[in-house]
Amino acid sequence: MFKKKNRQNVVYVANGILDAESVKILLESFGIEAYINEESAGRTYGLTTGPLAQAEIIVKDKDVIDAKRIIAEMELGNLEEK
């Protein structure tokens, strides 16, 4: 089996394309260009859980720190309107 290559500019691993698109849109709303890298089999077969359903959110090297900070704030619930 092939080992998955870890890249420094992957800032989030989403469980499914909907989660991935949501995080991508969030980062873009802060001016960070983001890309989704996913296993094609997951989309082809409509998988929503497990390794084949995962999608990586990738940003440019210069945006990694800001993107991780924004995602951390999202996970804490600090970006929600009150």
Contacts in CASP RR format, 6 or more apart in sequence:
PFRMAT RR
TARGET T0000
AUTHOR 0000-0000-0000
METHOD contacts of the structure
MODEL  1
MFKKKNRQNVVYVANGILDAESVKILLESFGIEAYINEESAGRTYGLTTG
PLAQAEIIVKDKDVIDAKRIIAEMELGNLEEK
7 56 0 8 1.000
7 58 0 8 1.000
8 61 0 8 1.000
8 64 0 8 1.000
9 58 0 8 1.000
9 59 0 8 1.000
9 60 0 8 1.000
9 61 0 8 1.000
9 64 0 8 1.000
10 37 0 8 1.000
10 56 0 8 1.000
10 57 0 8 1.000
10 58 0 8 1.000
11 27 0 8 1.000
11 34 0 8 1.000
11 57 0 8 1.000
11 58 0 8 1.000
11 59 0 8 1.000
11 64 0 8 1.000
11 67 0 8 1.000
11 68 0 8 1.000
11 71 0 8 1.000
12 20 0 8 1.000
12 23 0 8 1.000
12 56 0 8 1.000
12 57 0 8 1.000
12 67 0 8 1.000
12 71 0 8 1.000
13 54 0 8 1.000
13 55 0 8 1.000
13 56 0 8 1.000
13 57 0 8 1.000
14 20 0 8 1.000
14 22 0 8 1.000
14 23 0 8 1.000
14 36 0 8 1.000
14 54 0 8 1.000
14 55 0 8 1.000
14 56 0 8 1.000
14 57 0 8 1.000
15 48 0 8 1.000
15 49 0 8 1.000
15 50 0 8 1.000
15 53 0 8 1.000
15 54 0 8 1.000
16 38 0 8 1.000
16 47 0 8 1.000
16 48 0 8 1.000
16 49 0 8 1.000
16 53 0 8 1.000
16 54 0 8 1.000
16 55 0 8 1.000
17 36 0 8 1.000
17 38 0 8 1.000
17 43 0 8 1.000
17 55 0 8 1.000
19 55 0 8 1.000
20 36 0 8 1.000
20 38 0 8 1.000
20 55 0 8 1.000
20 56 0 8 1.000
20 57 0 8 1.000
21 36 0 8 1.000
23 34 0 8 1.000
23 57 0 8 1.000
23 71 0 8 1.000
23 74 0 8 1.000
24 34 0 8 1.000
24 35 0 8 1.000
24 36 0 8 1.000
24 57 0 8 1.000
26 70 0 8 1.000
26 71 0 8 1.000
26 74 0 8 1.000
26 79 0 8 1.000
27 33 0 8 1.000
27 34 0 8 1.000
27 57 0 8 1.000
27 59 0 8 1.000
27 63 0 8 1.000
27 67 0 8 1.000
27 70 0 8 1.000
27 71 0 8 1.000
28 34 0 8 1.000
30 66 0 8 1.000
30 70 0 8 1.000
32 59 0 8 1.000
32 63 0 8 1.000
32 66 0 8 1.000
32 67 0 8 1.000
32 70 0 8 1.000
33 59 0 8 1.000
33 60 0 8 1.000
33 63 0 8 1.000
34 57 0 8 1.000
34 58 0 8 1.000
34 59 0 8 1.000
34 67 0 8 1.000
35 57 0 8 1.000
35 58 0 8 1.000
35 59 0 8 1.000
36 55 0 8 1.000
36 56 0 8 1.000
36 57 0 8 1.000
36 58 0 8 1.000
37 55 0 8 1.000
37 56 0 8 1.000
37 58 0 8 1.000
38 54 0 8 1.000
38 55 0 8 1.000
38 56 0 8 1.000
39 51 0 8 1.000
39 52 0 8 1.000
39 53 0 8 1.000
39 54 0 8 1.000
39 55 0 8 1.000
41 47 0 8 1.000
41 52 0 8 1.000
42 52 0 8 1.000
42 53 0 8 1.000
45 52 0 8 1.000
46 53 0 8 1.000
47 53 0 8 1.000
57 67 0 8 1.000
59 67 0 8 1.000
70 79 0 8 1.000
73 79 0 8 1.000
END
